[in-house]
Amino acid sequence: MTTPENPFQNKYSLVRGAARRARQLQSGALPLGTSKSMKACRVAQDEIREGFVKFVLPEKIVEPTLDIAH
């Protein structure tokens, strides 16, 4: 479950969120906060930790089942 203190369900979600934000920064997006690092990945992590970046985790998608009558 996500909480304000832990906006990600697990470490994997955090890594994916930081990677996505780092790609945005490398593509020319402006940093939303201050960071001691110039590396996009570190800047993204700092932005997430400071609460500047939020990611919406999609709901679990359930594939429909097909009832095929013989």
C-alpha positions in Angstrom: 0.0 0.0 0.0 1.3 3.5 -0.8 1.5 6.1 1.9 2.7 9.7 1.9 5.9 8.6 3.6 6.4 5.7 1.1 4.8 6.6 -2.2 6.0 3.5 -3.8 4.8 -0.1 -3.2 8.3 -1.5 -3.3 11.9 -0.8 -4.4 11.2 -1.9 -7.9 8.5 0.8 -8.3 11.0 3.4 -7.0 13.7 2.3 -9.4 11.2 2.4 -12.3 9.9 5.9 -11.3 13.4 7.3 -10.9 14.5 5.8 -14.3 11.5 7.4 -16.0 12.2 10.8 -14.4 15.9 10.5 -15.2 15.0 10.0 -18.9 12.8 13.1 -18.8 15.7 15.1 -17.4 18.1 13.8 -20.0 15.6 14.8 -22.7 15.7 18.4 -21.5 13.1 18.6 -18.7 14.1 21.1 -16.0 14.9 19.9 -12.5 12.1 20.5 -10.0 14.4 20.9 -7.0 17.9 21.3 -6.0 20.4 18.5 -6.0 24.1 18.3 -5.2 24.6 16.0 -8.2 24.5 16.7 -11.9 23.7 13.1 -12.8 20.1 12.7 -14.0 19.5 9.5 -12.0 20.6 11.1 -8.7 18.6 14.3 -9.4 15.5 12.1 -10.1 16.0 10.3 -6.8 16.4 13.6 -4.9 13.2 15.0 -6.5 11.2 11.9 -5.6 12.6 11.9 -2.0 11.7 15.6 -1.7 8.2 15.0 -3.0 8.4 17.0 -6.2 7.7 14.0 -8.4 4.7 11.7 -7.9 3.9 8.7 -10.0 0.5 7.1 -10.3 0.6 3.3 -10.1 -1.9 1.7 -12.4 -4.6 -0.5 -11.0 -4.1 -4.2 -11.6 -5.6 -5.0 -15.0 -7.6 -8.2 -15.1 -7.9 -9.9 -18.5 -11.4 -10.9 -19.3 -12.1 -14.6 -19.7 -14.0 -16.0 -22.6 -16.7 -18.6 -22.1 -16.7 -20.7 -25.2 -19.8 -22.9 -25.4 -19.2 -26.2 -27.3 
